[in-house]
Amino acid sequence: MALEDVKQLKTVNGQPQAQELLDAGWTLLAVCVIQGEFNQHAEYHLGRAAEPSGFSDMEPSASSQCEIKS
């Protein structure tokens, strides 16, 4: 999916949540490693081209190191 085609973004922290979205037709855009003072975790950034009517879930991204998927 080309980034200009993305109409809806979603960020989740767990692999099971990311897998649910992938199974529902979302596309994985990036996996980011978030480094805290005492821990680190992965953030999964997903997108899809069509936004369901009456629904908007655009989320800003935290500062992180991302691996962009194409």
GUGUPA-214181 format. One line per 4 residues: number of its first residue (from 1); their letters; for each residue x, y, z of N, C-alpha, C. Coordinates in steps of 0.05 Angstrom, whole numbers. Example, Ala and Ser with C-alpha at 12.3 -4.5 7.8 and 13.67 -1.06 7.14 Angstrom:
1) as) 264,-114,156,246,-90,156,264,-66,156 | 257,-45,142,273,-21,143,258,1,157;
! end
This chain:
1) male) 17,-23,0,0,0,0,18,25,0 | 12,43,-18,27,68,-19,18,86,5 | 36,100,17,29,116,40,8,137,34 | 7,148,9,-13,167,2,-41,155,1;
5) dvkq) -43,128,0,-69,115,0,-80,110,28 | -63,113,48,-72,108,76,-92,130,85 | -115,121,94,-136,139,103,-141,136,133 | -132,114,144,-136,108,173,-111,96,184;
9) lktv) -102,106,208,-79,95,221,-86,84,248 | -72,64,257,-76,53,284,-49,44,294 | -44,49,320,-19,40,333,-26,22,356 | -14,-1,358,-18,-19,380,9,-28,391;
13) ngqp) 10,-37,416,35,-45,429,39,-75,430 | 19,-90,425,23,-119,428,20,-134,401 | 35,-155,399,34,-172,374,6,-184,370 | -7,-193,392,-34,-204,387,-54,-183,376;
17) qaqe) -52,-159,386,-70,-138,375,-63,-131,346 | -37,-130,340,-29,-125,312,-39,-148,294 | -37,-173,303,-46,-195,287,-76,-194,282 | -91,-186,302,-120,-183,298,-127,-162,276;
21) llda) -112,-140,277,-116,-120,256,-108,-130,229 | -85,-144,227,-77,-155,202,-98,-175,191 | -109,-191,209,-129,-210,201,-155,-196,191 | -159,-171,201,-183,-156,193,-178,-139,168;
25) gwtl) -154,-142,156,-149,-128,131,-131,-104,132 | -121,-97,156,-102,-75,158,-75,-83,146 | -59,-62,140,-32,-67,129,-11,-57,149 | 9,-73,154,31,-65,172,48,-44,157;
29) lavc) 51,-20,169,66,2,157,94,4,170 | 96,-1,196,122,2,210,121,-13,236 | 144,-22,245,148,-33,271,169,-15,284 | 162,-3,307,181,16,320,188,5,348;
33) viqg) 214,8,355,223,0,381,223,25,399 | 207,24,420,205,47,439,223,40,463 | 243,57,467,262,52,489,256,71,512 | 249,60,535,244,76,559,269,74,576;
37) efnq) 267,87,600,290,86,618,296,58,628 | 275,43,633,279,16,645,268,-7,628 | 257,0,605,246,-22,588,244,-13,559 | 237,-32,542,232,-25,514,209,-43,504;
41) haey) 194,-34,485,173,-50,473,170,-42,444 | 156,-59,429,150,-54,401,123,-41,398 | 122,-22,379,98,-9,371,92,-17,342 | 68,-26,337,61,-34,310,43,-12,298;
45) hlgr) 51,-1,275,35,20,262,22,7,237 | -4,8,237,-19,-4,215,-37,17,202 | -44,11,177,-61,30,162,-79,15,144 | -100,29,135,-117,18,114,-128,41,97;
49) aaep) -135,34,73,-143,54,53,-171,65,57 | -189,48,66,-217,57,69,-223,61,99 | -236,83,104,-245,89,132,-274,83,134 | -283,66,153,-312,61,156,-327,87,161;
53) sgfs) -351,89,151,-366,114,154,-371,120,184 | -368,145,191,-373,154,219,-351,146,238 | -327,138,228,-306,129,246,-280,143,239 | -266,154,258,-240,166,253,-222,158,276;
57) dmep) -199,147,270,-180,138,291,-152,144,284 | -147,169,276,-120,177,269,-104,183,295 | -81,171,298,-65,175,322,-38,185,315 | -28,205,330,0,214,326,19,193,336;
61) sass) 42,192,324,63,172,332,82,184,352 | 91,168,371,111,177,391,138,177,377 | 157,191,388,185,191,377,196,163,381 | 206,152,360,217,125,362,234,119,337;
65) qcei) 247,96,338,262,86,315,244,66,301 | 239,72,275,220,55,260,233,41,237 | 223,18,232,230,3,208,206,4,189 | 208,18,167,186,22,149,184,-3,131;
69) ks) 160,-14,129,154,-37,112,143,-27,86 | 151,-40,64,140,-32,38,128,-56,24;
! end
